[in-house]
């Protein structure tokens, strides 16, 4: 498990929501039930397949979307800023140019010669680099001349994948576990040519070349509808192709896994046996490949499973696939089959309420393994409110010392190892035990699973939730 690193300019209300919100939202923010139905209707009536099996979709626009203003000047201004940054950093420029060349070589963007005379009938997306794990980011939330962005005009679509609170406990359920991800998932789904003018960018490799306009030909990560379109197309691939498997039971099992065991492009699954893992992973991989969704980066706690999936039983070749990895933000060591923590460094200088909130919000704990630690951070944030500090006021000495002691102690989490597998086996007696309690400061609930096999009893925490008691005026 990890302390998640966030962008330094993240909005305060987003940080507060992440730290204090205790439930996941089943419906995309802002989408009514009617909008959810409309999004599905648009997909079903407009998606199509090409001869290679890949999918093509249309962008689901809101029926009452406001007209877009001029986006060209905004995108041009930001592109010149990008060029100045690239000119001052030769390594960054080389990586950026290589990324964009590859993007075009793969057919994921195309130069265009003719431009619409109506500025409201096209949208230019600014782009920039993210350096932690280098990639080019397209910002479809950039405002046009009338204050409207492309993202403001799109439906987000419903949440059509299972919640983390369900996925992660299932990943811990059985003895054999494996994971993978979908290679370039968003870019495997084409966007209808009639909608590509809403995905235009400005680009040139060198300042002595003319600036050209390109259209992005595939679903773009960072657009409001992007996640829904990519996930929905992959699920449609499962429905369209699972019947090709040799028997009905395998077809239903593979389809069920495609619909329930993915979180965006991450695939995680556990099974009772090696044979079941090998069969299911191969079936899911085969079904999705028919739609140009290719699974890669396989990891497993079983070398035998990996040997079948990778077609190479050489232990030296298998080792990278047994190395430590992340599973939906949790750290997992397949060799020891344990979940563990990694703690990021922190800046102890000039601590303010805003900085403390940002640091506390990096605690990533979707199933509550860090509940005692996180509730302490929440209670401290509550103290900052009681102290009536402004966002950028330095912390008083007493509060500063309290936070620094807490923050330094977080490094002890790196010594904690939690078994991934919770011990469930056929024939075992299983019991669930729930506990809850409350005080004047906070409330909490926890769920444990106990297994009994011939009198040998073990227990594992499954999930927990905490909430700070409200302040009274």
C-alpha positions, 0 to 999 in steps of 0.5 A: 500500500502506498502514500499517493503522490498528488499534483501540487496544485490540486484543489483544496475541495478535492483534497477534503473530499478524498480524505473525509468522504467515506463512500464511493459514488456509483454514478458519475458526478453530475450525471442524472439517471436520464443522462446515464440512460442516454449515454448507454443509448448513444453507445449502443446506437453508434458504436461499430467494429472494424475488420480487425475487430477494434471498436469505434465510438462517438463522443456522448455530448450532453443534449443541452451542451453550451456552444464552445468558444474559440479554443485555437488562441488558448491552445496556441498560447499554451503550445508556445509555453510548452516549446519554451520549456522543451527548448530549455530541457533537451532530455525532455524535448527528446522524450516528448518528440519520441512520444508524439512520433510514436503516437502518429506512427501508431495512427493515433493522431493524423495531421489535417490540412483543412480547418473549419471556418467556425471556431465553435465547431472544433476544439484544440486540446492543450498538452503537456508532459507529466514527468514522474512516469513520463507521458503526454497529457491532453487537457480537455478541461481548458476553457475556450474564449467563452469559458466553456471547455470540451469536457463541459459538453460531454456526458461522463457516463455511468460507473460500469465497473465494480467498486474497489471495496468489492474488487480488492477483497475478492483479490484476497479471497483465493490462494492463486492470484494474478494481475495484468493490464490492458496495453494502451487501453484508451487508444485501442478504441477509435473515435468516429471521424465525424467527432475528431474535430473535437480532439485537435492539437497543435504540434511541431517537432522544431520551431523552424517548422510550421505549426500543424493541426492534428486530430486525435483518432482514438479515445483520449485519456482525460476527457470526461467521457473517455473512461466510460467509452474505453471501458464500455468498448472493452465490455462490449468486446467481452459480450461479442467474443466470449461465445467463441470459447469452446464451451458455454461454462468457460464463455460465461466465466470469462465474460463474468471476469471481464465485466467484474474483475477489471478496474479501468485497465487493471485486471486482478483475479484470484482463483482456488487452483493453478489450473483454474487460473491458467484457464481463466487468464488464457480465456480472458486474454483470448476474448479481449484480443479479438477486439484489439485489447491486449493484456500485458505485464502479467504478475502472479504468485505462481511461477507455474501460472506465469510459465503458461501465460508467457510461454516460457518456463525459464525461471530467469525469464519469469522473475520480473513477473514475480517482482513487487508491483502495485495493484490498484495503488496497493503494493503487492509482493508476489514472491511472499504474497504479501501486501505492504506499505511504502511511505513517501518523503515529505517537506517539513519546512513552512508547513501550513494547513493547506500543506498538511491537508495535501500530505494527509490526503496522500494516504491511500487506503481503499479497504481500511488497513490504515484506519487507525493511522488515517483517523489520527490525521483526520482528527489533526485536520479537525484541530486546524479548523478549531484553531481558525487558521487560514489555508496558508498560515504557518502552523503554531509551534504546538501543532507543528510539533504534533504533526511532525511527530506523526509524520515521522512515525509513518515510516514505521508502516514500511515494516508492516506486511499483510498476507494477501490471501485470507485463507479461504479453502473449499471445505473450510468453515467460514465466519464473518465478524463485524465490530463497531464503536464510537466515541466523542471524537470518532466512530469506526467499523471493521469486518473480519473473516475467520476460517476454521479447518480441523480446529485451526482457526485464523482471522483476517481483517477484510475492511474497515471504515472510520469517520470523525465525529462532527464538531459542535458549535 
